[in-house]
Amino acid sequence: MMQQDPSKILVDSTKRLLRRNANRHLKKIVNKTHAADLSVVFRSLSLSDQHRLFNMIESNEQKGILFSELEEDIFVDLVDQLQLEGIVEILETMATDDVADLLGRLPEEKADAILKKMKKEGSVEVEDLLSYEDDTAGGIMIPDFIALREDTTAAEAIASLQKEHQDVEMPFYLYAVDEYGKLVGVSSLRQLVVVPPQTPLKEFMTPNVFSVQTDMDQEEVAKIVARYDILAVPVVDATNRLVGIVTVDDVIDIFRKEATEDILRMAGAGEEFVETKSILKSTRIRLPWLFASCIGGIIAFFIINHFEGSLNKFVYLAAFIPVIMGMGGNIGTQSSTIVVRGLATGRLSIRDIWTVVIKELAVGCILGLVYGLLIGSVAQFRYTRTMLALTVGLAVISSMAIAALVGSLIPMAFARVNIDPAVATGPFVTTAMDILSVLFYFTIATVLLGI
């Protein structure tokens, strides 16, 4: 017997209790369920039911976590009908970087109104974070961290942790700074407690610190954290002054977000989830991404139309157009997906462009030879025309080889000129292959069949 999805059970149970107005049971469920699970429930509810559930949550901390977990459209609609005072009370329980992220989703006027009502210290930190671009280290960093002078002893550092740094969100590391606040070293909390109490930080800290600057792209920050297997990376300004840290939980969010964007771009569906959006908005997001396919189809139509006389003379040529275009499009998508993933994970570098392209071209040729023989054999068996079989076979080989070349070369070329390679895949590669496949097919047919 197949086990039911816990999320589906929670959604169905919540909807049933809402219909029955079973508020007492609902309140018990809402306050015992993690906010991340509640966010899944909110996707399936009307705005009025979302407010009913939200008002049943007793803890502002729980409401804050829910804010962070909700999709942008749902969050904006939910907050739109809440009192500013209530929003401020919730936000003041949250980490500063999370507050900045949420305010960045709201209309500027509402965000400014909320900032004015927040406590001065918290609003200043949030405004500082909002001054950075959203997708940079500065935009995602936490301004709360543990930093002490390098001449501080281990005993003094422990006392400072107990008295002054109790509210630090993720105290993974203790950073050592000089008299100007510049980063000079790092120590784990384990190192801190195993050394003699009077040992100064500079004697047991690690002086070679992996750090990032405030303007570094968030994807590059995530790669550094993953590559060096660290729980947090310090963020410094242009003068090497420590201004914040990016923690591993933020890195996980970055990878998830970037992976989602790349997959949607490669599929030609925009850069954001469309499942919860209206029909009109979903259509508007996807419409421009399909324009390339439309233009490619029109060009392919004109190419085929140019050889209309040949098709009338050799009707069986048309039978192989779909398979030749399909094989080329598929291997092009495969190659581009492999390259985009390699670039995203850091396994491939733009310095490897010709190595990657030559390798994919070789793979495309081998696969083309295998499937060219197979499809050419089918053509020979069905029509018993050797030149037709040779035409189809060569068309498949050329289509798949060129598709592998295009699928690997375009993303690498885009990466070299600092354009996200994900935008080069999906409709762009398949459209290019539709045009080239048809062109090469009829060119080969013209030469071999004398048409």
Secondary structure as GFF3:
##gff-version 3
##sequence-region A 1 451
A	DSSP	alpha_helix	6	19	.	.	.	ID=ss1
A	DSSP	alpha_helix	23	32	.	.	.	ID=ss2
A	DSSP	alpha_helix	35	42	.	.	.	ID=ss3
A	DSSP	alpha_helix	47	56	.	.	.	ID=ss4
A	DSSP	alpha_helix	60	69	.	.	.	ID=ss5
A	DSSP	alpha_helix	72	80	.	.	.	ID=ss6
A	DSSP	alpha_helix	84	91	.	.	.	ID=ss7
A	DSSP	alpha_helix	96	105	.	.	.	ID=ss8
A	DSSP	alpha_helix	108	117	.	.	.	ID=ss9
A	DSSP	alpha_helix	120	130	.	.	.	ID=ss10
A	DSSP	alpha_helix	137	140	.	.	.	ID=ss11
A	DSSP	beta_strand	147	149	.	.	.	ID=ss12
A	DSSP	alpha_helix	154	163	.	.	.	ID=ss13
A	DSSP	beta_strand	173	177	.	.	.	ID=ss14
A	DSSP	beta_strand	183	188	.	.	.	ID=ss15
A	DSSP	alpha_helix	189	194	.	.	.	ID=ss16
A	DSSP	alpha_helix	201	204	.	.	.	ID=ss17
A	DSSP	beta_strand	212	213	.	.	.	ID=ss18
A	DSSP	alpha_helix	218	228	.	.	.	ID=ss19
A	DSSP	beta_strand	232	236	.	.	.	ID=ss20
A	DSSP	beta_strand	242	247	.	.	.	ID=ss21
A	DSSP	alpha_helix	248	266	.	.	.	ID=ss22
A	DSSP	alpha_helix	279	286	.	.	.	ID=ss23
A	DSSP	three_ten_helix	288	290	.	.	.	ID=ss24
A	DSSP	alpha_helix	291	306	.	.	.	ID=ss25
A	DSSP	alpha_helix	308	313	.	.	.	ID=ss26
A	DSSP	three_ten_helix	315	320	.	.	.	ID=ss27
A	DSSP	alpha_helix	321	345	.	.	.	ID=ss28
A	DSSP	three_ten_helix	350	352	.	.	.	ID=ss29
A	DSSP	alpha_helix	353	383	.	.	.	ID=ss30
A	DSSP	alpha_helix	386	416	.	.	.	ID=ss31
A	DSSP	three_ten_helix	421	424	.	.	.	ID=ss32
A	DSSP	alpha_helix	427	449	.	.	.	ID=ss33
###
